Amino acid sequence: MENGRARRARQLFRKSLEGPNENSVAQVEWANRTLEGLEINKELLALPKTFEASANVNLRAGEWNHAIAEGEEWLRDQPFSKQPALFTSYVASLIEDYEKSIGILKESLRANPDDPALINNLAFALGSANRLDEADSVLRRIDITNCDGIEAITLAATAGLLMFRAGLPDRGREFYQLAISRASSQGISKYKAMADLYLAREELIASTPIAETAVNRALIEASKIEDKEVAFIAEQVRSLEVTKKSRIPAEQVSASGAGPSFPHKS
């Protein structure tokens, strides 16, 4: 597969499913993300301990809760592996179940204390839950300037989140733009779109003057990506924008005393 012989690779992967176990099913599910044309049917997922493959199949289908359930089974089966912890914490944070994500990550970091991806996910979940002191302490455990690849993208974005939540939107914006630039230079359009969307989320939460512009830009870019995770985050941003717009600022309340339709957030 890595040498471009897709047809031969498919033949070999299909052969591995003639007497499959959970490992070969997981490998075929992984390879199908690149090769395509390798079917993972229900019979294969019914094999014992196919938690990894089932979790990823559900994630790609947008079945978030099923993905988390399979991820937790995967984690119970491989408690010292960082991969199921990364997967399950990511999906939990995606649906904004930050406490579940935090619990999984703290446990996994006991076995993998210096893993930058686990540290990033924990800092993101803590920051999103507004537990800023903890998030800052966690993120300081790694030097984000020495990371590369996807880790460099996600760590820059997480630093941006913490800056926004600390009341420093200009600095936060710089970190998000760094994440977007890194994703662009690496040709990872999904991560670029996600960084743009999370930047828009933070602009909205902080009620910055450029929030609407940031949202419009992020939603346009996200619409170009055929990915259920990106689409889900885009819908969250869109819903947040609607909620923010429906809250009437206190100074706009009429002299008659009529209040806003929703509680005003000061």
HELIX and SHEET records of a PDB file:
HELIX    1   1 ALA A    6  SER A   16  1                                  11    
HELIX    2   2 GLU A   22  LEU A   35  1                                  14    
HELIX    3   3 LYS A   42  LEU A   45  1                                   4    
HELIX    4   4 PHE A   51  ARG A   60  1                                  10    
HELIX    5   5 TRP A   64  ASP A   77  1                                  14    
HELIX    6   6 LYS A   82  LEU A   94  1                                  13    
HELIX    7   7 TYR A   98  ALA A  111  1                                  14    
HELIX    8   8 PRO A  116  SER A  128  1                                  13    
HELIX    9   9 LEU A  132  LEU A  139  1                                   8    
HELIX   10  10 ILE A  144  ASN A  146  5                                   3    
HELIX   11  11 GLY A  149  ARG A  165  1                                  17    
HELIX   12  12 PRO A  169  SER A  185  1                                  17    
HELIX   13  13 SER A  189  ILE A  205  1                                  17    
HELIX   14  14 ALA A  211  ALA A  222  1                                  12    
HELIX   15  15 LYS A  228  LYS A  245  1                                  18    
HELIX   16  16 ALA A  250  GLN A  252  5                                   3    
END                                                                             
